[in-house]
Amino acid sequence: TMNTTVTPGSNGSAPCPRDTQIVQLVFPALYTVVFFTGLQLNILALWVFVHIPSSSTFIVYLKSTLVADLIMTLMLPFKILSDSRLGPWQLRAFVCRFSSVLFYETMYVGILLLGLIAFDRFLKIVRPFGMAFLKKTVFAKCISGLIWFFLFFISLPNMILSNREATPSSVKKCASLKGPLGLKWHQIVNNISQVIFWTVFVLMLLFYVVIAKKVYNSYRKCRSKDSKNNRKLEGRVFVVVAVFFVCFAPFHFARVPYTRSQTNSHTDCRLQNQLFIAKETTLFLAATNICMDPLIYIFLCKKFRERLPWMRGRKTTAPSHDNQSSHTDNITLS
């Protein structure tokens, strides 16, 4: 929904003034920093992954994540110009109908792929020699393709059904461009999105409880002089869950009470505004995912690190370091 200075009250009668200065000034500036940072990081990642064959399920999932991040990155300039009111009203119509839909579609593609990456790490640790079909690149490519198809399938109607005439007044709120069927489908997609996040959230917690137990057991068994280095390597595997919780969890925690405030006729106007700012702040955190995902590539993908220009001079020292930590390979999964 586009931000407005005055919004109707939840009961449809009393207006609720909304100060949008922070949305029009602060967030566009922050999104601009994220855009340029994310663009550089993901172009670098693209260059690296072009030179890495898809030889494992892990790399297939990382490449799919990179595609989602690149699309999400390219949608940010439209959001920046629209939110800052620097573009014409036609641009805001484009944001409502297309770019914001793609932004959210790729966000949930990224969430599902993070879940698959966590599952892949879980299998490599818990069942390193079992369930072979889940570790084949053909399976990874098929499941990644299904994710893209499913998210595109449910997102496309949100573009098509935003078919009401766009005017300078109607584009102030994206819902105004949708008819009854469009609003109903939008709600269905919101519900599906919530199910996607909370399912991945619960599964990721379960995966990393088991992984944490394995890491703890490795600490107890390993008391050598290199245990400090081993702990650093073992800790890398937790970067996936860290990125997931930092970027996506706050947005979905804030989204539930915000949605309730929009439908509850007794919600105080001040609380509505506070929840609106909370939703916008956590949405910004979700957008920083395009800058955080490269941490996964660097910390968990050895082939990626070896292709980085500044790491090439250190390749000669890598084998000895790997030999010292060979007994932790099933945990680090580097």
FENMO-V979056 format. One record per pair of residues at least 12 apart in sequence whose C-alpha atoms are under 6 Angstrom apart, sorted by the first residue. I is the first residue (numbers start at 1). J is the second residue. Records with the same first field share a line. If there is no record, write none. Layout:
I: J + J
This chain:
1: 173 + 174
2: 172 + 173 + 174
5: 18
6: 18
10: 262 + 265
11: 265
16: 269
24: 83 + 84
28: 80
38: 290 + 291
56: 137
57: 135 + 137 + 140
65: 110
68: 106
69: 290
72: 103
75: 99
89: 168
93: 171
96: 174
97: 159 + 162
98: 159
115: 200
122: 207
125: 330 + 331
161: 178 + 182
162: 177 + 178
164: 177 + 178
233: 332
234: 331 + 332
236: 299
237: 332
247: 285 + 286 + 289
248: 286
250: 282
251: 282 + 283
254: 279
258: 275
300: 334
301: 334
302: 334
